[in-house]
Amino acid sequence: MKTTTIILLAICLIILSSCEQKTDTNAMLENSETRTELFDAIASNNNYMTEFMGNMQGNDHAMQMMKGNQNLMGNMMKGQGMQMMMNDSLMSMNMMQSMMKDGKMMNQMMQIMHKEGMMSEDCMNTSLKMMNDKGMNMGGMHN
């Protein structure tokens, strides 16, 4: 009887331990459909997206990729995207601090603002000259 109880207990423990699933995130992300579903879930949920953006801002590689993406900069300046960012004071502050450290990014943003009619040519040139005079590497005055 004692032996049977020990054997049944051992079998139950084996069965219960086999039910535990361990998720390999790299394997999940290799599947393009799963990856797209994850991206869509994050992008459509405010809390997930806020957390994701916080993680991106804390990651040097992600920040370098965003800075180098001119399409992203252009899209942020169009439509409701810029208005939404400006309404979020923490996001605005983080964005401005990042841009103030990166003259090339400031140059690109001013070029976009000028192109979209948000900044006059004189204002853009004066701002670029002032920042250049203060020692900021503006990455060239014009595209």
C-alpha positions, 0 to 999 in steps of 0.5 A, a space after each residue: 500500500 505504501 509503495 503504491 501511494 509513492 508510485 501514484 504520487 510520483 506519477 502525479 508529480 510527473 504529470 503535473 510537471 509536464 503541464 508546465 509550458 515554457 515559452 521560447 520568445 525567440 522562437 515565437 518572434 521568428 514566426 512572422 505571423 506571431 510577430 505581427 500579432 504581437 506588434 499589433 497588440 502592442 500598438 493598439 493598447 495604450 498601456 502596452 505602447 507606453 511601456 514599449 516606448 519607455 523601453 525604446 527610449 532606454 535602449 541606445 540601439 532603438 534610439 539610434 534607429 529612430 534618429 536615423 529614420 527620416 520617414 518616422 520623423 516626417 510621419 511624426 510631424 504630420 497629422 494628429 501624431 505631433 499634436 498627440 505627442 505635444 499633449 503628452 507632457 512627459 513624451 514632449 519633454 523626452 523628445 525635446 531633450 533627445 533632440 537638444 542632444 542631437 543637432 542632426 535630428 534638430 536640423 531634420 526636424 526644422 527642415 520638415 517643419 519648414 517644408 510643412 509650412 510650420 516654420 519660415 525660411 528666415 526662422 529656420 536659417 536663424 535657428 540653424 545659425 544660432 545653434 551652429 554658432 553655439 557649437 552644435 553639430 547641425 549636420 549641414 545647414 540644408 538638405 
